[in-house]
Amino acid sequence: MKTKLILSVFAIFFAINTVSAKEIKSLTLKVEDMMCEIHEAKITNMLRFEKGVKEIKTDVPSRIVIIKYDAEKNTPEKLIKSFEKVKCTAVLVPDTTEKKTDK
């Protein structure tokens, strides 16, 4: 009886973890309009309220914003479009970690 109880608890725990697994993606954007800490604060505050955003990193000197988001709740297109709310333009930075093919 105890082993059945323990096995059922593990099965339920495993099922809950499988269902709650989310796909977290990273998006790197170049924001030419982010010239100072005031712009950085506006962008960060705006992104905090976008659906699925988990983490925001900004670098003012290089004008880069890195967003980690839940892919089930938001898309790169929607996140880029959200910059219009603070009158900024964001451009997707190509991923440089892609595998190179040998020719």
Sequence and secondary structure as in RCSB ss.txt:
>XXXX:A:sequence
MKTKLILSVFAIFFAINTVSAKEIKSLTLKVEDMMCEIHEAKITNMLRFEKGVKEIKTDVPSRIVIIKYDAEKNT
PEKLIKSFEKVKCTAVLVPDTTEKKTDK
>XXXX:A:secstr
 HHHHHHHHHHHHHHHHHHH   EEEEEEEETT  SHHHHHHHHHHHHTSTTEEEEEEETTTTEEEEEEETTT  
HHHHHHGGGGGT  EEE   TTS     
